Amino acid sequence: MRWIARHLVGAAALGILACLPAQAQQPGGDPVQGQPQGSPQGSPQGSPQGSPQGQTEPQAQGQSPAISLPQVDIIAPSPLLGSGIDRNTVPAQTNVVSGPALTRGGTTTPNAVRALNETVGGVNVDSASGNPYQPTFFYHGYQASPLQGTPQGLAAYVNGIRFNEPFGDTVNFDLLPEVAISTIDLVGSNPVFGLNALGGALNIQLKNGFTYQGAEIEVRGGSFGTLGGYLQYGKQSGNTAVYVAGSGVRQAGWRDDQNSSLENFYGDIGWRSDTAELHVSTLLAHSALNGPGTSPVELLAVDPAAQFTEPNFISNQMMQLSLNGNVQINDYDSVQAVAYYNNFLQRASNGNAPNDTPCTDGSGLLCTNSGPSTTLGGATIPAFLGPSPFAYSELDNQTTNTNGYGASLQVTDTRDVFGRKNHFVAGFSFDGAQTMFTAAGLIGGLTPLTRAFVGPGVVIDEPGTNSPVRVAISDAYYGVFFADTLNLTDKLALTASGRFNTAQIDLSDQNGGDLSGNHDYAHFNPAGGLTYQFAPWLTAYAGYAEANRAPTPAELSCAGPANACSLANFFTGDPNLQQVVAHTVEFGLRGKVATGAGSRLSYDLDVYRSNLDNDIAFVNSVTLNRAFFTNVGQTRRQGIDASLRYTAPRWSAYVAYTYTDATFQTGFVQAAGNNPAADANGNITVRPGNQLPGIPAQQGKLGMTYNATDAWTLAAAMIVQSGSYLFGDDPNLTPKLPPFFTLTLSTSYQVTPHVQLFAEVDNVTNQRYYTYGTFSPTSSVFLAQAPGATNPRAYSIAAPVAGFGGIRITF
């Protein structure tokens, strides 16, 4: 918390969440489960009427009430939540996760990505970095990732503010204030959510003093040296309210050099009258994460905890101030607005296999494939290690410092049109940023056992790169949008929406190199669809949507095949890239049926096809361990999501299955890199129909929660996932990652009305499985634990069986 103190004081798809025990109660003691999930309430995104409907108190006012599936009736039509619309009128798949689902019914600590991965159809997660706090989130084959170089196909918003970082559109889940999350909407492709919403958007709403009242403290610990906790407090006094939440966690990790430290603080002060509401909030977050990443399979077979090369460190700091407002002009019209400023600082250090080795001509110098290695100023570098036990290693350092700012304004009109119910929103948004990116590489030694960089090292200026780098970047993103839902009849609803996006990206090379460039993009994205409610238990929908993303500054600065870069570490010349446009068609069925007193069965079935034009990929260069971004033509993601869930007074369960078919639709040739299946020319050829790497074709999920007594709750969650092709194997020439399953058990016990104990066991059967795979230059680095290793396949291994527990106290 020190940094915060310095800045503050085979067919169908998975299951949406089963309903878990209520954790909050309205004044008077009734569970909040009658409130439709996703409805904007008592917040700048919600109604300013002061209704107590959104007020909550912490769990443990007595024991958890009987399990009941929350109503999933209201969904936000845009990032700025207005009055919300009936989910049955949305012609697309929608998912809402809130309260109990974030903690598996109070049996574990809040975790947004875990909750989505366990319960929502079409979602899967990998861990390319090898750090549990840096997941890459997939939905329908599209990614939201903290890693530079990942094609970001999902938009993310927190309280109406864009959460994709401007430099690479990355999404840093480690900076989310998990305990402060009230509701997460996960929606399919929708142009209203702006850039990157190719496959959909995550729309996260945080708590405030009108929606949460009381106090809660949690302390937890467990395997891998984990120790953490959080506190939250909310209070309303008349027309004003305050909410604060802080959390921190330390974990040593189970792999070599995998320790993590995270802290964050979120605070909100709100005021409202009968017709207006205003909130001022701040978010402070810091994380220091070591991610061992992928290791060669022959090394993992000997030592699963080993990492390939080190260090692999990343530090994130974020400070954000925001102002949210909502004004109810009359019975039908309201205005929502948000303005913000934030600063994001990221530092990364990565130890890598070197491109520089002793020259073979006996000159006593270091060389690359392009000739003698040079320092700043062009001086050659001697082979300074000489006879020693150390090999050479490269340390790549980078810093990204971004000042972001923006504002959005939205008008909501709910008056009838021609006597029919209608919901209309329109607005505009602006997001700007000033970024300074610096990077440098050093050549040094490599320890023989742990393969760690030994410094201080010599700064290198490699031929064919712009290393070191210092580039100033200015971004300006504008959007104008509308969405209208008209009930043509009591059963039939028509939705039409659209958004015009513009992106202006200017790069200025501070070292006088060739990184400077100006790039402008514009695109109008339409959408439309119909829903028809055949019966209270059956609604059908069909829709079409377009969405686009502009190439990021990181991609634009590494888009030259002649001057490729090491992933997100060095940039080269600045050719233009085309923007990516997604065309999505989907249709489906959903409904729910009361099956008895207090019990209900609900289901969802969604079928979709999404074609991308000018998709961008990070492809191998002819220079080993270098790659570049390029447009690769058309790709496709299509599939089926199906889920079935049942809830009864004392138990609930869900089962789901997902099928995803993600393929290249345009062929191309690229250098093989470390892929062992290269042709005689050192290339690999991608053909239409080849599957996109990293996306499993099939996934099943099963979970349940059981209230054994009024005080004791038991929960279980299982995921079964098929294998996927390794990154770097676009033509599908090598075997897939092995399939896997994982089982988690958790429980909680209400000791007193204000004290709860909880515990969980992850990976109960101690499966050794992998969520991410690629190829590493195994032959370039000596592996003391596996001498003679030659297999370039490298995996990110999941954690073994682990136990965690804690205590939660409410006031």
Order of alpha helices (4+ residues) and beta strands (2+ residues): alpha-beta-beta-beta-alpha-alpha-beta-beta-beta-beta-beta-beta-beta-beta-beta-beta-beta-beta-beta-alpha-beta-beta-beta-beta-beta-beta-beta-beta-beta-beta-beta-beta-alpha-beta-beta-beta-beta-beta-beta-beta-beta-beta-beta-beta-beta-beta-beta-beta
